[in-house]
Amino acid sequence: MPDLSNKTARRKLKPRSSAYTQKLAEGRALGYRKRTAGAPGRWLLRTAEDEGGYAFEVLGAADDHAEADGREVLSYTQALAAALGKQTADPTKITVAQALDEWARAKVATASTEKRKADIESTARRIAAAFKRKTLKTITARDIARWMDGYIVEGKDPRARRATANRDLATLKAALTRAANAYDYTGPRAWEAAKKFAKAESFGARMVILTLEQEAQLIAAARSDFADVLTALQMTGARYGEIRHATAGDLQGNRLTLEGKTGRRTIALSPDKAAWFAERAKGRPKGAPLLIRHDGTGWPDGGQMKPMRAAVAAAGLPETVTTYALRHGFISRALSAGVPIAAVAQHVGSSPEMIAASYAKFTPTQMQEWFA
């Protein structure tokens, strides 16, 4: 076991995601975590939970490069005293930065390209910098509102800036919710009430709705494994991330359980759709991906981008077409068929307000398809 009390020895420790630990008592340990070479580590308290696993509390930064101040930067002696004074890790002390860091590591683990990994890590660091010293408990709706307002910069296109703010808000919410759930945090969740900017550019830019004929052309032009992904999106209105995470065990008869940014939900499938999914799940272990690539592996985060661009080009469709076009088509056709907005929202994992606001108007192409 490394000597955590020795500053020089700590500097030589190999960076890793798991903490180096020193046992304090049964079920309790002082941890030292350093993920980046040359950067200071952080002191943690790790406590075992009754149902298995561990809870963690960040005690402060280690004095690897800066002098200890007893508050934010702690010496070994100070960290040890802080850890010994606590019987259990306090999830309210999980910082926003820690939540974003753990979110980024989870996303990077399934990212398909080095650029995608770098973008994820950069986004997490940029957002974390705006909430220094904030924790799950101390971050407020006002903090988030001020941060959002800071995106509107004089001389910049306000719609584009609002779009960026909305994307980063979604990331912040996902990271904080993930951490809160992982560490059994039961305190206030101020981030849940944070509102995105209305009429931002990004959603409108992605609001491309294809005709059924165009969707068929797109699927036919895609390579066969990706054609399965597109077909699943077309049939369910799900997000790419939800489909890629689905396992063979998530399919139970004519019901498919999906998990995404709005949590878990179970959707109903028509007999023909259920049969299509059952054919893909046939013979696969329950924990195996429901849809796989040619090499037998699951689809990674961002893995849809390259084959989507190739399919769009091969089908002769506009470059603005993304996988979201199939979701938009599903929702708009359900609404045109008279399905209640609340039912559509529940099926696709959205809110009635978002559905009503975003799909209040239909495109000339749709109007031509439906009524001409």
N, C-alpha and C positions, 0 to 999 in steps of 0.2 A: 504494500500500500504506500503511495507517495506521501511524503512529508508535507502536508498542507500548511503547516506552521511556518515553513521556510519560503520566503518570497522568491529567492533565486531558484529553488527547486520547482516552484509553481510555474515560473516562466518557461521552464524547459518541458513542461507537460505537453503531450501531443493534443492539439485541438480535437474535440469530438462532441457529439450531440449529448451523450450521456454524461452525468456528473461524476467526478471523482468523489468518493465519500469516506467519511470517518465515523464509525459507529459511536453513538453517544449512550444509548441504552437500547433495550429490546424494542425494535420497531421505530427507532429514531436515529437519524444520522445527519451530520453536517456535510453539506455538499459543496463542491467547487466545480463550476462549469466554465469552460473556455471553448468557444466554438471557432474563434478566428485567431490565427497565429499573430502575435504582436499586439493583440488587443487585451485589455484587462479582463479577468474572469469575474464571475459573480458568485457570491455566497448564497447557499440555499439551505433551507431546512427540509428534510425529507422524512415523512412519517408514513408508516404502513397503515392501510385502511383495513377495517374488519372484513370487508367483502373481497379483499384482494387488491393488489396494485398499491400505488403510492400517491400521496398528496404532496405538493411542493409549495414552498413559500420563498420568494426572493427576499433575502435579508438586506442586500446592498451590493455595491461593486467592491471588488477586492482592491487592496492598495498595491497592485502590481506596478503601477506607473505614477499614481498620484498619492499624496500624503493622506492618511486616514483622518477623517473629521468626525467619526463616530455617528454620522447620520446617513449620508449617501455613500461614502467610501469607508469601508471597514477593514481594520487589521484582522489578522487571524484571531487574536485574543478577543477583540470586540465581536466578531462574528460568532465565536464559540460561546461567549456570554449570552448573546442574543438567542442562539439556538437552545442553550440549556434552560433559558427562561421561558420556553414555550413547550407545552406538552404535545400540541398538534400544529400542523401547518395551517395557516389561515388563508383560505382562498381569496379573501377580500384584498390580500396584499399582492395578488397577481397583477403585474403592471400591463399597461396597454402595449408597451414595447415587447414584453415577453409574449403576450398573446399574438401579436403580429409576427414575431419571430417564429413561433411554433406553427402558425398558419402557413408561413412561407416555406418552412422546411417540409411540411406535408405536401404542399403543392409542387415543390421542386422535385420531390421524390418520384412524381409521375409525369413530369414535364418531358416533352418529346425532343426539345432542342436546347442547346446551350443558351441561345438568345432568349428563349422563353424562360429559362431558369433565371437568367440575369434580370429580366424584366420583373419577374415575381419578387426577387430579393430587393431590387431597387424600389419598387412600389412600397413594400413593407417598411423599409428604412425611412423612406420619405414621409410616410404617414406617421410613423412612430415619433419622428423628430418634432412633430407638432404637439405631442402629448407627453412631454417629459415629466416624469415623476407622477403621472396619473395612473390610477389603478382601476380595476373593475368597479370598485366601490366609489372612488372619488371623481371619476369622470362624469360630467354633467351634460345635459342637453344644451346648456348655454355654451359650454366648451366646444361642442361639436358644431353648433350654429355659427360661432365666431370663426372656427376653422373653415367651414363651408363658405362663409362670406369672404374669406381671404382669397378665394379662387378668382373672384371678380376683380381683375386688374385693369386699370385705366389703359386704354390703347389696345387692349386685346378683345377679340370677338367674344362678347358675353355668353352667347349660346354655346360656343365651343368650350368655354371655361366651365360653364355649368355642367356640361356633359362630362368633363373630366372630374369635376367634384362629385357627381353622382356615381361614377365608377369607383372612385376612391372611397366614398361612403359605403358602398356595397361591400368593398373589401374590409373596411373597418368593422362593419356589423358582423360579417362572417367570422372574422378573427376573434372578436370579443365573445360572440355566441359560442363558438367552438371551445374557447378556453373556459367560459363559464360552465358549460356542460361537462367538460372533461374534469374539472376540479370541483364539481358539485357546489358551485357558488350559488347561494340563495338570496343574495342581496338585491338591491335595485339594479335594473338594467336600463340605464338612461339612454343608451344607444338605440334601443328598440323604438323610441318615440321620435328619433331624428328623422326629418323629412328631406327627401331629395328635392332638387330644384325642378319646378314644372317647366314643361316645354323646352327641355334641353335638346341639344342637337342630335345626340347619339341615337336615341330611340327612333327619331324620325328618319335618320339616315339608314337605320337597319330595317325600317318598316317597308320591306319589299315583299309583296304578296304575289305569288305566281298562280297561274291558272293550273288546273289539274293536268292539262296537256303539257305545260312547261315543267311541272314537277316530274311527270313521267319521263320527259326528255332528260332531265337532270339525273334521275336515278339510273336510266339506261346508259348514260354517258360515264357514270362512276365506275371505278374498279369494283369487283364483285363484293369484297368484304365491306367496303365503305357503302356500297349500295344497300346493304342490310341496315347499316346505321341510318341512312336517309329514309329508308322505308319505315323503320321503327319510329323515327321522328314524325313522319307524315301520318302514321296511324294513331299516334298517341298525343301529339302536341307537346311532348316533353322537351326539355332542354338537353343538349348534347351531354352535359355533365351527368345528368340523371340517368340517361341511357347507358353511358359507359360504366357507371357504377353498379348497374343492375346485375344481379347474379342469377344463376339458373334456379336457385332456391327462392328467389323473389317472385317467381311465376307459380301461382297456385290455381290451376284450372283456368277460369276466365278472369282472374284478377292478378294484377301486376303491382308490386310495391316498388315505389321509386323514392329516392332520397336526394334532396338538393338543397338549394339556398333557403327554402321555406320549410325544411324539415321533411319528415316521412309522410307519405300518403299512398293510399292504395286505390288504383283506378280499375274500372270495369272494362273488359274487352269484349267485342262481339265475337261470335264463334269462329269466324274466319281469321280474325286477328289473333285470337288465342291459339288457334291451330298453327299459325305462322310462327309465333314465338315458341310454341311447344316443339316445333321441328328444330329450332336453333338450340333449345335447351336439352334435347334428347341425348341421353347418355353422358351428360356432363355432371360432375359433382355439384352439390348444392351451392358451394362457395365459389365455384368457377364463374368467370364473367359470362353473362348471357350472350353477348355478342363479342366475337373475337376477330382478330386480324388474321391474315394469311398464315402468319408464323405461329398461330395458336395462342398468342398473348392477348391480354385485354387492351382496350384503347386507352392511351395515356391522355393526360391533360394537354390540351392544345393539339392533339393528334389529328383532329379533323381539318385543320387549316390547309395543309398542303393538298390532300386528296380532294378537298372541297374546291379549291382554286382550279385544280385540273379538271374536275367534273364540270364546273361552271364554264370554263373555256371550251371544253369539248362540246357542250350543249349549246354554245353560242348565246349564253345569257349574259346580262350585265355584270360587271365586276363587283357591283355592290351586293350581289346575292350571297348570303351566308346561310348557315344551317338554320338560323332563326326564321328564314323565309318559310320553312315548312311548319314551324310553330305558328307563325302568323296566319298561314293558310288554313291550318286546322281550326284556329280560334274563329277566324272570320267566317268560315263555312258553317261552323256550329251555330254562330249567332244568326247567320242568314237562314238557317233551318229552323229557327225559333227556339233553340235551347236557351233556357234562362241564364242570364249573365252570372248569377251566383253559382249555378251548376258548372258552367264553363270554367269559372275561376277556381272552383274546388278541384276540378279534373286536372287542370294544367298547373296548379300550384301557384296561383296569383291571387289578387284581391279583386272584388267586384268593381272597386273604384278605378283600379288601373285598367281593367278590361273596358269599362265604360269610357274612360278618357282616351284611351289609345285606339280604340276600334270604333269610335263614334262615326267616323267617315270611312267609306270604302273607295277603292281606286276605280278609275274609269274602266280598267280592264275587268275588274270584278263585276261592275254594273253591266258591262257588255256580256260577260259570261252568264250571268244570272237572268237578265231581263230581256236581252235583245232577241 
